[in-house]
Amino acid sequence: MNLTTLKYFISVASLGSITEAAQEAYVSQSAVSKTIKQLEEEIGVKLFDREGRTIKLNQQGKLFYSYVSDSLNLLDRGIKAVQGSKNIDQSPLNVLFTVASPLISKIILRMQEVLPNISLNIHQKNNFAKDLEQFDFIISTAKIPNFNSIPITTEELLIGAKKGILPNKDFIELKDLEKYIFVGLDKETELQQTIDQFLMAHKIKLNYQYQSDEPATVRQLIASGIGIGFIPAISWQDFETKNITKAHIYPEAPLRTIYLNSPHHNLTDTQRLFSNEIANVFLQERDAATKYLLI
């Protein structure tokens, strides 16, 4: 059995005629007929019912057809992917993360697998408000005007604390948060702005004693028991899981949506692959965080 045999089989099945299949392939009718007969002998099953000059798939043939068709389509996609990779742009990708910094290492590892020859210029500080178009992609909680903006995940914001500080339960009432000392991010950060808007809407005032513009510092303060804080369920899910208690806020939990923004309206092959893999990383992180997801 070879590729030509399978293509003849698909052609005969689709056209319902050995004669037409032979004409389409520019070969003799006897060559196609012999190939189909050899195929049936090889797999030990009759694939066609023959009625005079017509030929049509029987039940076994229909089953075989579905697998062969899928296999040939997959092969065709593989060929196109390999051919397309010759034209992949080797220029570095400039990426700005204004949120989800804990996932940067996972994203880079994924890119090494998928685009090993492409370099990434990673930025985490949004000091470029007047020149955002210099970036190929911006991962943020804001839709950027005149950019293509695709939502890649929506995550719940949990309360995190060193074990022993919060009651031993999975939920904490919003109004009870006012009893605790909080650590958080600087008010200029997107995550803190999302939190502040949520608290303002619910008329809750928290006791923030320590704030930083570095997410890693905030995580360390929470882990040390200096105070409690908000933890994004997906993008911060790997944070000190053994020593941290995580609780859902009720009756309403704060949420945030993360967008993949790009100024490019027509993506190159490299940009398209990067975009797809970014989405895949966030999807996998969401699946891994189902323990903490209520949405």
C-alpha positions in Angstrom: 0.0 0.0 0.0 1.4 3.4 -1.0 0.3 7.0 -1.4 -0.8 6.5 -5.0 -3.0 3.6 -4.0 -4.7 5.6 -1.4 -5.2 8.5 -3.8 -6.8 6.2 -6.4 -9.1 4.8 -3.7 -10.2 8.3 -2.7 -10.8 9.3 -6.3 -12.8 6.1 -7.1 -14.9 6.5 -4.0 -15.6 10.2 -4.7 -16.4 9.8 -8.3 -18.2 6.4 -8.1 -16.4 5.4 -11.3 -13.1 3.7 -12.1 -13.3 5.2 -15.6 -13.6 8.7 -14.4 -10.9 8.2 -11.7 -8.5 6.9 -14.4 -9.2 9.9 -16.6 -8.6 12.3 -13.7 -5.3 10.6 -13.0 -4.2 10.3 -16.7 -3.7 6.5 -16.4 -5.5 3.5 -17.9 -8.7 2.2 -16.5 -7.1 -1.2 -16.0 -4.3 0.3 -13.9 -6.8 1.9 -11.4 -8.9 -1.3 -11.4 -5.9 -3.4 -10.6 -4.8 -1.0 -7.9 -8.2 -1.1 -6.1 -8.2 -4.9 -6.3 -4.7 -5.2 -4.8 -5.8 -2.8 -2.0 -8.7 -5.0 -1.1 -6.6 -8.1 -1.2 -4.0 -6.4 1.0 -6.4 -5.4 3.8 -8.5 -8.5 3.3 -11.8 -6.7 3.0 -14.0 -5.7 0.1 -14.4 -2.0 0.0 -16.8 -1.5 -2.9 -20.1 -2.9 -4.2 -20.1 -3.2 -7.9 -23.3 -2.8 -9.9 -22.7 -2.9 -13.6 -20.6 0.1 -14.5 -21.1 1.8 -11.2 -19.1 1.3 -8.1 -19.8 2.5 -4.6 -18.4 2.2 -1.2 -19.9 -0.5 1.1 -20.0 -0.2 4.9 -16.4 -1.2 5.3 -15.3 1.0 2.5 -17.0 4.0 4.1 -15.2 3.4 7.3 -11.9 3.0 5.6 -12.6 6.2 3.5 -13.0 8.3 6.6 -9.6 7.3 7.9 -7.8 7.6 4.6 -9.3 11.0 3.9 -8.3 12.3 7.3 -4.8 10.9 6.8 -4.3 12.5 3.4 -5.6 15.8 4.7 -3.2 15.7 7.6 -0.3 14.8 5.3 -1.2 17.7 3.0 -1.2 20.1 6.0 2.2 18.8 7.0 3.6 19.4 3.6 2.3 22.9 3.5 3.6 23.6 7.0 7.1 22.4 6.1 7.0 24.4 2.8 5.8 27.5 4.7 8.5 27.3 7.3 11.1 28.1 4.6 9.6 31.6 4.5 9.4 32.2 8.2 10.7 35.7 9.1 13.8 35.4 11.3 13.4 38.9 12.7 13.1 39.2 16.6 9.6 39.5 18.0 9.2 42.5 20.4 6.7 41.5 23.1 5.5 43.7 26.0 4.0 42.0 29.1 2.0 44.4 31.3 0.4 41.4 33.0 1.0 37.7 33.5 4.7 38.0 34.1 4.9 34.6 35.9 4.1 32.9 32.6 7.0 34.4 30.6 9.4 31.5 31.3 6.7 29.0 30.1 6.0 31.0 27.0 9.7 31.2 26.2 10.1 27.4 26.6 7.2 26.9 24.3 8.7 29.2 21.7 12.0 27.3 21.9 10.1 24.2 20.8 8.0 25.8 18.1 10.2 28.6 16.8 13.8 27.6 17.9 15.5 30.1 15.6 13.4 33.1 16.6 14.6 35.5 19.3 12.2 37.4 21.6 12.8 40.8 23.0 10.7 40.8 26.2 9.7 43.9 28.0 7.7 44.1 31.3 7.6 47.8 32.1 5.1 49.9 30.3 7.1 53.0 29.8 6.3 53.2 26.1 2.8 54.6 26.1 3.6 56.9 23.2 5.2 54.3 21.1 3.2 51.0 21.5 3.4 50.2 17.8 7.1 49.2 18.2 5.9 46.0 19.8 4.6 43.0 17.8 2.4 41.9 20.7 1.3 43.4 24.0 -0.2 41.1 26.6 -2.5 43.3 28.8 -5.9 43.6 30.4 -6.7 46.5 28.1 -7.8 46.6 24.5 -5.4 48.9 22.8 -7.1 51.4 20.4 -6.4 50.6 16.7 -4.8 47.3 17.6 -6.2 43.8 16.9 -7.2 42.6 20.4 -8.0 39.0 21.1 -9.1 37.8 24.6 -6.9 34.8 25.6 -8.2 34.1 29.0 -10.5 35.4 31.8 -9.3 34.6 35.3 -10.7 35.0 38.8 -8.8 37.0 41.4 -8.4 34.9 44.6 -7.3 35.9 48.0 -3.9 34.4 49.0 -2.3 34.3 52.4 0.3 32.3 54.3 -1.3 29.3 55.9 -2.7 30.1 59.3 -3.8 33.6 58.6 -7.1 33.0 56.9 -9.9 30.7 58.2 -9.5 27.2 56.9 -12.0 27.4 54.2 -12.3 28.0 50.5 -14.4 31.1 50.6 -14.1 34.5 52.3 -16.8 37.2 52.3 -15.9 40.4 50.6 -16.7 42.6 53.6 -14.4 40.5 55.9 -11.4 41.5 53.8 -11.4 44.9 55.7 -10.2 43.1 58.8 -6.8 42.1 57.3 -3.5 43.8 56.5 -3.0 43.8 52.7 0.1 43.9 50.4 -0.5 44.8 46.8 0.9 46.3 43.6 1.5 49.9 42.8 -1.7 51.8 41.8 -0.3 52.3 38.3 -0.2 48.6 37.5 -3.0 47.0 35.5 -3.8 44.3 38.1 -4.1 46.8 40.9 -6.3 49.1 38.8 -8.6 46.1 38.2 -8.7 45.4 41.9 -9.3 49.0 42.9 -12.1 49.4 40.5 -13.8 46.3 41.9 -13.4 47.5 45.5 -14.7 51.0 44.6 -17.7 49.5 43.0 -18.5 47.5 46.1 -17.6 50.3 48.5 -14.8 48.3 50.2 -11.7 50.0 51.6 -8.7 47.8 52.4 -5.8 48.3 54.7 -2.8 48.4 52.3 0.4 48.7 54.3 2.9 47.6 51.7 2.7 48.1 47.9 5.3 47.5 45.2 5.6 47.8 41.4 7.1 44.3 41.3 4.7 41.3 41.3 7.5 39.1 42.6 8.0 41.3 45.6 4.2 41.2 46.4 4.3 37.4 46.1 7.2 37.2 48.6 5.4 39.5 51.0 2.3 37.3 50.9 4.4 34.1 51.3 6.2 35.6 54.3 2.9 36.4 56.1 3.5 40.2 56.0 -0.1 40.6 54.7 -2.6 39.0 52.4 -3.2 39.8 48.8 -5.0 39.2 45.5 -3.7 36.3 43.4 -4.8 35.8 39.8 -6.0 32.2 39.6 -4.4 31.3 36.3 -1.4 33.4 35.7 -0.1 33.1 39.3 -1.3 29.6 40.0 2.3 28.2 40.6 2.9 30.7 43.4 3.9 28.9 46.7 1.0 26.4 46.5 2.2 24.3 49.5 2.5 27.2 51.9 -0.3 29.5 50.7 -4.1 29.3 51.4 -6.2 30.5 48.5 -9.8 31.5 48.9 -12.6 32.7 46.6 -14.3 36.0 47.3 -18.1 35.9 47.7 -20.8 36.9 47.0 -19.0 38.2 43.9 -15.5 37.5 42.8 -13.3 40.0 40.9 -12.4 38.9 37.3 -10.0 40.1 34.7 -9.7 39.4 31.0 -6.2 39.2 29.4 -5.9 40.3 25.8 -3.3 39.6 23.1 -2.9 43.0 21.3 -1.0 43.5 18.0 -0.7 46.5 15.7 -0.3 44.1 12.8 -3.5 43.5 10.8 -1.8 41.0 8.5 0.4 38.7 10.6 3.5 37.0 9.2 3.9 33.3 9.6 6.2 33.8 12.6 3.7 36.2 14.2 0.8 33.9 13.6 2.7 30.9 15.1 3.6 33.0 18.1 0.0 34.2 18.5 -1.3 30.6 18.4 1.3 29.3 20.9 0.6 32.2 23.4 -3.1 31.2 23.3 -2.2 27.5 23.8 0.0 28.4 26.9 -2.9 30.3 28.5 -5.3 27.5 27.6 -3.1 24.9 29.3 -2.7 27.1 32.3 -6.4 27.5 32.6 -6.9 23.7 32.4 -4.3 23.2 35.1 -6.0 25.8 37.3 -9.4 24.2 37.3 -9.2 23.5 41.0 -9.5 27.3 41.6 -11.8 28.2 38.8 -15.5 29.1 39.4 -16.0 30.7 36.0 
